[in-house]
Amino acid sequence: PTACTWVNDYMIGFIKKWIDEQSKPFIIWVDLQAVAERLSTVTGLQYYGAGSTPPSTATSCILSIKSHATGKNLQHFSNNLLCHAISSPALLEQLIARTHRQGQKADTVHITVFTHAVFGSALAKATKQAKIIQESTNQKMRIVYADRI
């Protein structure tokens, strides 16, 4: 049997600081259930995992990437924090498209992504592959044309 052992709250602390700086409702995207549960406990935010329906209004929350990154219309949000490295350009494109889509009322959709270590490597890989997809199919990819700060 395997069990999750929580080692360090460094990332949780950073996310809490990020939350304190936000003025608009947001989505925190997570891949690992243990991270989602820890964030929910520490922040008091609702976690929407498998089999759940995300809020239909802009209420800050935690969403499972696997459960809600495709096929959901979340255009009532314009502020996102991605807590896990995603190297798949298709999955990243789908996740971004949940809030950056036709009908979005905000002038800008923000996606905050960690860029250190494995996070930066995954983002670079996804961006490189998205450029290839865009060049070979003429399909614009958000990860390629997004403004980066």
LODOPA-58583 format. One line per 3 residues: their letters; for each residue x, y, z of N, C-alpha, C, O. Coordinates in Angstrom, 3 decimals. Last residue first. Layout:
! residues N
a) X Y Z X Y Z X Y Z X Y Z; ...;
***
This chain:
! residues 149
ird) 4.492 37.557 -19.449 5.156 38.558 -18.598 6.131 37.840 -17.689 6.807 38.479 -16.882; 3.314 37.088 -22.705 3.944 36.523 -21.510 4.655 37.621 -20.735 5.323 38.486 -21.302; 0.457 36.707 -24.667 1.461 37.647 -24.148 2.011 37.039 -22.872 1.253 36.529 -22.047;
ayv) -0.036 33.901 -26.838 -0.297 34.602 -25.577 0.829 35.588 -25.266 1.997 35.334 -25.563; 0.496 32.330 -29.029 0.246 33.752 -29.258 -0.045 34.549 -27.978 -0.276 35.756 -28.046; 1.012 29.790 -27.862 1.991 30.412 -28.761 1.744 31.919 -28.859 2.689 32.703 -28.778;
irm) -1.176 29.099 -26.398 0.110 29.086 -25.700 1.208 29.755 -26.538 2.208 30.227 -25.997; -3.174 29.086 -28.349 -3.132 30.145 -27.342 -1.774 30.232 -26.658 -1.285 31.326 -26.374; -2.635 28.514 -31.704 -2.520 27.923 -30.367 -2.332 29.050 -29.354 -1.426 29.871 -29.495;
kqn) -4.320 28.249 -34.780 -3.689 29.115 -33.785 -3.746 28.460 -32.405 -4.777 27.923 -32.000; -3.590 26.018 -37.235 -4.494 26.195 -36.097 -3.790 27.047 -35.050 -2.778 26.627 -34.489; -1.929 25.221 -39.236 -2.474 26.577 -39.320 -3.518 26.858 -38.238 -4.251 27.842 -38.329;
tse) -0.570 22.879 -38.998 -2.021 22.791 -39.199 -2.681 24.150 -39.451 -3.850 24.218 -39.833; 2.133 23.481 -38.684 1.760 22.394 -39.596 0.261 22.333 -39.888 -0.141 21.792 -40.918; 2.225 25.619 -36.877 2.851 25.748 -38.199 2.371 24.674 -39.180 2.223 24.941 -40.373;
qii) 0.903 24.512 -34.653 0.388 25.719 -35.295 0.941 25.864 -36.714 0.202 26.194 -37.641; 2.576 22.344 -34.023 1.164 22.111 -34.362 0.613 23.304 -35.137 -0.061 23.133 -36.153; 4.894 23.774 -33.400 4.908 22.797 -34.491 3.481 22.524 -34.962 3.216 22.480 -36.163;
kaq) 3.993 25.215 -31.189 4.464 25.934 -32.382 4.476 25.011 -33.593 4.109 25.425 -34.693; 3.499 23.121 -29.433 2.361 23.923 -29.910 2.754 24.722 -31.152 1.945 24.888 -32.065; 6.097 22.277 -28.869 5.203 21.376 -29.608 3.993 22.129 -30.169 3.516 21.811 -31.258;
kta) 6.973 24.562 -27.445 7.686 24.100 -28.648 6.778 23.206 -29.500 6.707 23.371 -30.718; 5.159 24.580 -25.303 5.220 25.704 -26.233 5.883 25.290 -27.545 5.402 25.632 -28.625; 5.769 22.180 -24.004 4.419 22.390 -24.532 4.418 23.508 -25.570 3.753 23.398 -26.600;
kal) 8.454 22.729 -23.272 8.133 21.600 -24.145 6.760 21.784 -24.795 6.606 21.567 -25.997; 8.088 24.931 -21.564 8.913 25.071 -22.776 8.601 23.955 -23.772 8.494 24.202 -24.973; 6.556 23.728 -19.556 5.992 24.837 -20.332 6.768 25.027 -21.635 6.172 25.259 -22.687;
asg) 8.417 21.857 -18.586 7.143 21.398 -19.155 6.522 22.483 -20.020 6.016 22.194 -21.104; 10.414 23.575 -17.611 10.721 22.593 -18.659 9.452 22.121 -19.350 9.421 21.998 -20.574; 9.016 24.942 -15.607 9.543 25.669 -16.755 9.863 24.742 -17.916 9.612 25.081 -19.072;
fva) 8.515 22.757 -13.881 7.411 23.568 -14.412 7.858 24.316 -15.672 7.153 24.317 -16.682; 10.989 21.818 -13.066 10.181 20.976 -13.947 9.016 21.748 -14.566 8.578 21.418 -15.669; 12.242 25.047 -12.444 12.540 23.613 -12.518 11.652 22.871 -13.516 11.573 23.256 -14.682;
htf) 9.699 27.579 -12.631 10.978 27.071 -12.142 11.048 25.551 -12.330 10.023 24.871 -12.368; 7.274 28.680 -13.306 8.241 28.472 -14.377 9.601 27.989 -13.874 10.567 27.994 -14.636; 3.767 28.466 -12.816 5.105 28.373 -12.233 6.095 28.075 -13.351 5.789 27.296 -14.254;
vti) 1.470 30.705 -14.224 2.103 29.393 -14.313 3.454 29.459 -13.612 4.203 30.417 -13.801; -1.609 32.214 -14.564 -0.343 32.258 -13.849 0.210 30.841 -13.792 -0.472 29.904 -13.375; -3.404 33.639 -16.906 -3.036 32.284 -16.519 -1.669 32.402 -15.859 -0.675 32.665 -16.536;
hvt) -6.001 35.912 -17.480 -4.688 35.681 -16.878 -4.537 34.207 -16.507 -5.414 33.612 -15.882; -7.497 37.532 -20.097 -7.562 36.322 -19.274 -6.144 36.054 -18.776 -5.204 35.980 -19.568; -8.829 40.747 -20.618 -7.650 39.889 -20.543 -7.948 38.687 -19.659 -8.573 38.814 -18.606;
dak) -11.355 41.830 -20.622 -10.432 42.215 -21.685 -9.232 41.279 -21.768 -8.685 41.047 -22.846; -14.133 39.655 -19.957 -12.930 40.360 -19.506 -12.044 40.696 -20.702 -11.989 39.944 -21.675; -16.059 38.092 -21.140 -16.316 39.528 -21.015 -15.095 40.323 -20.565 -15.033 41.535 -20.772;
qgq) -16.225 35.559 -23.499 -15.481 36.052 -22.334 -15.639 37.568 -22.284 -15.381 38.253 -23.274; -17.270 34.857 -25.901 -18.222 35.181 -24.835 -17.546 35.672 -23.565 -18.217 36.151 -22.651; -14.850 32.499 -26.781 -15.881 33.424 -27.242 -16.910 33.620 -26.129 -17.357 32.659 -25.502;
rht) -12.282 32.180 -24.241 -13.158 31.686 -25.305 -14.163 32.751 -25.690 -14.306 33.770 -25.014; -10.607 31.316 -21.746 -10.294 32.209 -22.872 -11.053 31.702 -24.087 -10.538 30.900 -24.866; -11.464 29.239 -20.102 -11.791 30.615 -19.718 -11.518 31.611 -20.838 -12.151 32.667 -20.875;
rai) -10.869 26.965 -21.524 -12.035 26.921 -20.633 -12.443 28.334 -20.251 -13.631 28.613 -20.090; -8.468 27.289 -22.842 -9.706 27.578 -23.578 -10.960 27.486 -22.706 -12.029 27.909 -23.144; -6.619 26.303 -21.053 -6.688 27.750 -21.258 -8.020 28.130 -21.914 -8.618 29.154 -21.585;
lqe) -7.181 23.548 -21.422 -7.335 24.174 -20.110 -7.476 25.696 -20.253 -8.356 26.299 -19.640; -6.533 23.173 -24.140 -7.897 22.943 -23.663 -8.145 23.635 -22.327 -9.198 24.239 -22.124; -3.764 23.729 -24.055 -4.656 24.521 -24.913 -6.101 24.381 -24.437 -6.817 25.378 -24.343;
lla) -2.911 21.660 -22.375 -2.751 23.049 -21.947 -3.664 23.968 -22.754 -4.271 24.884 -22.198; -3.509 19.443 -23.980 -4.163 19.601 -22.682 -4.073 21.048 -22.199 -5.044 21.595 -21.676; -1.817 20.009 -26.195 -3.263 19.831 -26.384 -4.007 20.036 -25.060 -5.024 20.729 -25.025;
pss) 0.781 20.090 -25.163 0.191 21.309 -25.702 -1.322 21.193 -25.879 -2.035 22.184 -25.726; 1.883 18.721 -22.217 1.042 18.422 -23.371 0.426 19.709 -23.917 -0.361 20.357 -23.227; 3.085 19.375 -19.888 3.921 19.412 -21.086 3.134 19.110 -22.352 3.671 19.232 -23.453;
iah) 2.437 21.085 -17.055 1.743 20.370 -18.134 2.599 20.499 -19.388 2.813 21.602 -19.890; 2.838 21.245 -13.576 3.479 21.320 -14.882 2.690 20.494 -15.890 2.320 19.351 -15.619; 0.365 22.802 -11.545 1.121 21.620 -11.967 1.693 21.820 -13.356 1.096 22.486 -14.201;
cll) -1.217 24.986 -11.003 -0.308 24.510 -9.961 0.552 23.314 -10.366 1.389 22.868 -9.581; -2.202 27.847 -12.453 -1.928 26.458 -12.798 -0.846 25.941 -11.862 0.298 26.392 -11.912; -4.706 30.073 -11.897 -3.381 29.676 -11.412 -3.227 28.191 -11.703 -4.030 27.375 -11.249;
nns) -6.602 32.625 -13.557 -6.286 31.221 -13.326 -4.881 31.062 -12.762 -3.975 31.822 -13.105; -9.253 34.640 -14.373 -8.028 34.603 -13.580 -7.763 33.159 -13.168 -8.596 32.536 -12.508; -11.734 34.809 -15.349 -10.677 35.353 -16.202 -9.323 35.327 -15.498 -8.359 35.924 -15.976;
fhq) -14.894 33.131 -15.536 -13.615 33.358 -14.857 -12.638 33.980 -15.843 -12.706 33.708 -17.041; -16.892 32.658 -17.232 -17.199 33.630 -16.183 -15.977 33.864 -15.276 -16.023 34.690 -14.365; -16.125 30.611 -18.872 -15.800 31.967 -19.309 -16.179 33.026 -18.275 -15.814 34.191 -18.437;
lnk) -16.118 27.866 -18.770 -15.828 28.599 -17.539 -15.472 30.052 -17.846 -14.630 30.650 -17.176; -17.392 25.146 -19.973 -17.456 26.561 -20.289 -17.298 27.333 -18.982 -18.236 27.435 -18.191; -15.627 22.141 -20.671 -16.347 22.998 -19.717 -16.303 24.440 -20.186 -15.298 24.898 -20.729;
gta) -14.013 20.476 -22.255 -15.465 20.434 -22.391 -16.261 21.286 -21.432 -17.484 21.160 -21.385; -11.305 19.963 -19.990 -11.877 19.861 -21.336 -13.398 19.873 -21.249 -13.989 19.352 -20.303; -10.647 20.223 -17.339 -9.845 20.967 -18.319 -10.401 20.883 -19.732 -9.999 21.665 -20.593;
hsk) -11.884 18.757 -15.284 -12.538 19.968 -15.774 -11.770 20.742 -16.847 -12.205 21.827 -17.232; -10.489 16.459 -14.471 -11.950 16.437 -14.506 -12.581 17.623 -15.220 -13.703 17.514 -15.715; -7.774 17.067 -14.560 -8.272 15.879 -15.254 -9.791 15.897 -15.418 -10.311 15.393 -16.414;
isl) -7.655 19.343 -12.903 -7.307 19.441 -14.321 -7.923 18.274 -15.082 -8.528 18.472 -16.135; -10.010 20.306 -10.525 -9.175 19.222 -11.013 -8.919 19.400 -12.505 -9.855 19.587 -13.281; -10.046 23.532 -9.034 -10.585 22.571 -9.991 -9.550 21.525 -10.365 -8.364 21.826 -10.504;
ics) -11.055 25.628 -6.491 -9.983 24.732 -6.906 -10.608 23.697 -7.827 -11.589 23.051 -7.458; -12.275 29.059 -6.632 -12.366 27.635 -6.358 -11.109 26.908 -6.815 -10.223 27.491 -7.440; -14.304 31.949 -6.489 -12.973 31.366 -6.413 -13.054 29.915 -5.960 -13.793 29.576 -5.035;
tat) -16.923 32.226 -8.638 -16.621 32.033 -7.223 -15.273 31.337 -7.142 -15.115 30.240 -7.677; -18.720 33.217 -11.003 -17.306 33.415 -10.688 -17.085 33.421 -9.178 -17.062 34.470 -8.536; -21.070 30.521 -11.408 -20.750 31.938 -11.259 -19.286 32.042 -10.850 -18.689 31.063 -10.404;
spp) -21.223 27.859 -11.394 -21.738 28.518 -12.604 -21.590 30.035 -12.520 -21.945 30.749 -13.458; -18.577 25.740 -10.212 -19.557 26.796 -9.997 -19.968 27.471 -11.307 -19.152 27.631 -12.215; -18.416 22.341 -11.592 -17.822 23.604 -11.128 -18.880 24.689 -10.962 -19.972 24.571 -11.518;
tsg) -19.596 19.343 -10.367 -19.875 20.403 -11.331 -19.288 21.699 -10.803 -19.614 22.120 -9.694; -17.906 16.169 -10.028 -18.517 17.391 -9.491 -18.721 18.407 -10.616 -18.092 18.327 -11.671; -16.518 14.004 -10.995 -17.938 13.844 -10.727 -18.629 15.076 -10.171 -19.822 15.031 -9.872;
agy) -13.410 14.903 -9.552 -14.162 14.028 -10.452 -15.622 13.934 -10.013 -15.924 13.803 -8.827; -13.574 18.046 -7.804 -12.852 16.950 -8.432 -13.746 16.169 -9.364 -14.718 16.698 -9.902; -13.361 21.038 -6.556 -14.252 20.329 -7.456 -13.439 19.289 -8.211 -12.705 19.616 -9.144;
yql) -13.090 22.476 -3.412 -12.401 21.684 -4.429 -13.441 20.916 -5.234 -14.295 20.231 -4.672; -13.468 25.717 -2.043 -14.111 24.465 -2.452 -13.287 23.792 -3.546 -12.840 24.446 -4.488; -11.171 27.126 0.315 -11.802 27.111 -1.002 -12.373 25.731 -1.310 -11.829 24.710 -0.889;
gtv) -9.704 27.166 2.601 -11.152 27.175 2.756 -11.894 27.190 1.431 -13.123 27.260 1.416; -6.950 26.932 2.638 -7.543 28.173 2.131 -9.043 28.292 2.374 -9.592 29.394 2.356; -6.341 24.422 3.783 -5.599 25.608 4.200 -6.302 26.911 3.809 -6.260 27.886 4.559;
tsl) -8.116 22.653 2.482 -8.066 22.726 3.945 -7.439 24.041 4.408 -7.952 24.693 5.317; -7.480 23.095 -0.200 -8.844 23.325 0.272 -8.869 23.495 1.791 -9.556 24.371 2.317; -4.794 22.287 -0.248 -5.165 23.673 -0.548 -6.556 24.005 -0.011 -6.771 25.072 0.563;
rea) -5.166 19.558 0.329 -4.372 20.394 1.225 -4.723 21.873 1.018 -4.924 22.614 1.981; -6.663 18.761 -1.889 -7.231 18.633 -0.545 -6.488 19.503 0.453 -7.102 20.118 1.325; -4.819 19.288 -3.972 -6.142 19.922 -3.942 -6.736 19.899 -2.539 -7.252 20.909 -2.062;
vaq) -2.743 17.555 -3.290 -2.497 19.000 -3.321 -3.826 19.751 -3.225 -3.942 20.730 -2.488; -4.066 15.115 -3.590 -3.498 15.469 -2.285 -3.224 16.968 -2.198 -3.447 17.583 -1.155; -4.691 15.085 -6.309 -5.773 15.216 -5.335 -5.242 15.622 -3.962 -5.891 16.387 -3.248;
ldv) -2.959 16.850 -8.758 -2.877 15.854 -7.692 -3.940 16.107 -6.621 -4.060 17.216 -6.100; -3.586 19.023 -10.356 -3.573 17.687 -10.938 -3.635 16.619 -9.852 -4.298 15.596 -10.022; -5.431 22.107 -10.336 -4.538 21.132 -9.717 -4.656 19.779 -10.413 -5.694 19.443 -10.983;
wii) -5.993 25.531 -10.652 -6.013 24.242 -11.344 -4.993 23.309 -10.711 -3.826 23.669 -10.563; -7.972 27.830 -9.241 -6.680 27.197 -9.011 -6.787 25.800 -9.616 -7.578 24.978 -9.151; -9.630 30.576 -10.536 -9.578 29.113 -10.513 -8.146 28.721 -10.195 -7.210 29.228 -10.813;
fpk) -11.053 33.530 -8.986 -10.043 32.768 -9.709 -10.311 31.262 -9.639 -11.086 30.766 -8.820; -12.258 36.925 -8.759 -12.395 35.481 -8.513 -11.453 34.690 -9.425 -11.106 35.149 -10.513; -9.875 39.595 -8.258 -10.965 38.974 -9.012 -11.071 37.505 -8.612 -10.088 36.906 -8.176;
sqe) -7.680 40.293 -6.870 -8.849 41.144 -6.673 -10.074 40.598 -7.413 -11.186 41.086 -7.215; -5.006 38.666 -5.145 -6.015 38.687 -6.210 -7.191 39.576 -5.856 -7.643 39.616 -4.711; -3.241 38.341 -3.086 -2.977 39.433 -4.022 -4.060 39.586 -5.093 -4.028 40.543 -5.867;
diw) -3.983 36.042 -1.758 -4.128 37.318 -1.058 -3.957 38.515 -1.983 -4.475 39.594 -1.695; -3.143 34.119 -3.640 -4.573 34.325 -3.378 -4.801 35.692 -2.740 -5.712 36.419 -3.138; -0.358 34.277 -3.304 -0.957 34.643 -4.587 -2.446 34.955 -4.402 -2.949 35.939 -4.945;
kki) -0.172 33.241 -0.709 0.258 34.619 -0.966 -0.364 35.113 -2.271 -0.845 36.244 -2.338; -1.061 30.628 -1.215 -1.811 31.488 -0.290 -1.460 32.957 -0.501 -2.338 33.820 -0.476; 1.017 29.816 -2.882 -0.337 29.920 -3.427 -1.207 30.796 -2.519 -1.995 31.608 -3.004;
fgi) 3.141 29.769 -1.071 3.205 30.659 -2.224 1.802 30.876 -2.793 1.443 31.999 -3.146; 2.212 27.772 0.680 2.435 29.134 1.169 2.479 30.143 0.037 1.929 31.239 0.152; 2.285 25.599 -1.057 0.998 26.013 -0.477 1.105 27.451 0.034 0.191 28.252 -0.161;
myd) 5.032 25.385 -1.469 4.160 25.744 -2.589 2.795 26.232 -2.085 2.227 27.174 -2.637; 5.869 24.711 1.212 6.412 25.848 0.471 5.459 26.301 -0.631 5.120 27.482 -0.709; 5.261 22.681 2.969 4.174 23.577 2.573 4.652 24.779 1.771 3.929 25.768 1.656;
nvw) 6.398 19.335 2.718 6.710 20.746 2.821 5.536 21.577 2.318 4.889 21.206 1.339; 5.399 16.677 2.856 6.758 16.978 3.269 6.960 18.465 3.560 7.619 18.820 4.538; 2.965 14.310 3.422 3.188 15.714 3.123 4.533 16.121 3.696 4.786 15.934 4.887;
tca) 2.655 11.304 1.929 3.251 11.947 3.091 3.573 13.379 2.721 4.364 13.631 1.812; 0.311 8.982 0.885 0.880 10.301 0.639 1.418 10.861 1.953 0.714 10.885 2.963; 0.995 5.541 0.542 0.317 6.636 1.238 1.048 7.930 0.929 2.264 7.945 0.738;
tp) 0.410 2.266 -0.708 1.134 3.538 -0.723 0.306 4.598 -0.026 -0.924 4.547 -0.012; 0.826 -1.194 0.000 0.000 0.000 0.000 0.872 1.260 0.000 1.929 1.303 0.629;
***
